[in-house]
Amino acid sequence: VQTGDLLRFDTNNGLKVIDSSKFVYTKQLKQMKDISAKLGSHSTSLYSKNGNKSTQKLFKAPSYLELNPKEAEKTEATTGPAPKEETDKPKE
């Protein structure tokens, strides 16, 4: 969000001006469900393309410490080992 927000200062970016009052975060879930229902089988969302199932299990983004094991060793030396994630259990 921090770097993405810089687009508002770029006046020559080819993006259309939008009415920010139409984007109410507390109403977005309903808006997305309404759009999905309207599009039906024509929806191009990743969720729809995956048979209306979550793609969470397909996503793996390594943490900073996983990508930088030497930093992990430094951190463990000062704070103790980080708790292991339990990936086999579904999130509630």
C-alpha positions in Angstrom: 0.0 0.0 0.0 2.8 2.4 0.8 4.5 2.3 -2.6 1.2 1.7 -4.5 -0.2 4.9 -3.0 2.6 6.8 -4.8 0.6 6.4 -8.0 -1.7 9.2 -6.9 1.2 11.6 -7.5 2.0 10.3 -11.0 -0.4 12.3 -13.2 0.8 10.7 -16.5 0.2 7.0 -15.7 -2.7 6.4 -18.0 -5.1 5.5 -15.1 -8.6 6.8 -15.1 -9.7 9.1 -12.2 -12.0 7.2 -9.8 -14.5 8.3 -7.3 -13.0 7.1 -4.0 -16.4 7.3 -2.3 -17.4 4.2 -4.3 -14.8 2.1 -2.5 -16.0 1.4 1.0 -13.9 -1.4 2.4 -16.7 -2.5 4.8 -18.9 -3.2 1.8 -16.4 -4.8 -0.5 -17.2 -8.4 0.4 -20.9 -7.9 -0.6 -19.8 -6.0 -3.8 -17.5 -8.9 -4.8 -20.2 -11.5 -4.2 -22.7 -9.5 -6.2 -20.2 -9.2 -9.1 -19.4 -12.9 -8.9 -23.1 -13.8 -9.0 -23.7 -11.4 -11.9 -20.9 -12.9 -13.9 -21.7 -16.5 -13.1 -19.7 -18.8 -15.3 -18.1 -15.9 -17.1 -16.1 -14.9 -14.0 -12.3 -14.7 -14.6 -11.3 -14.6 -10.9 -8.7 -17.1 -9.7 -11.3 -18.5 -7.2 -13.8 -19.2 -10.0 -11.2 -20.7 -12.3 -10.2 -23.1 -9.5 -13.8 -24.4 -9.2 -14.9 -22.0 -6.5 -12.2 -23.5 -4.1 -9.5 -21.6 -2.3 -6.0 -21.5 -3.8 -4.4 -20.9 -0.4 -2.7 -24.3 -0.4 -1.0 -23.5 -3.8 0.6 -20.3 -2.4 3.9 -20.5 -0.7 5.8 -17.3 0.0 8.9 -18.0 2.0 9.5 -15.6 4.9 12.5 -13.3 5.1 14.2 -15.7 7.6 13.6 -18.7 5.4 15.3 -16.9 2.5 18.1 -15.6 4.7 19.1 -18.5 7.1 22.1 -16.6 8.5 19.8 -13.9 9.7 17.6 -16.6 11.3 20.6 -17.9 13.1 21.4 -14.4 14.4 17.8 -14.0 15.5 17.7 -17.4 17.3 21.0 -16.5 19.1 19.3 -13.5 20.7 15.7 -14.4 21.0 15.5 -18.2 20.8 14.0 -20.4 18.0 11.0 -19.1 16.2 7.8 -21.3 16.6 7.3 -23.7 13.7 4.2 -23.3 11.6 1.8 -26.2 11.5 0.9 -26.5 7.8 -1.0 -29.7 8.0 -3.9 -28.3 10.0 -6.6 -26.3 8.2 -6.9 -22.6 9.4 -10.0 -21.9 11.3 
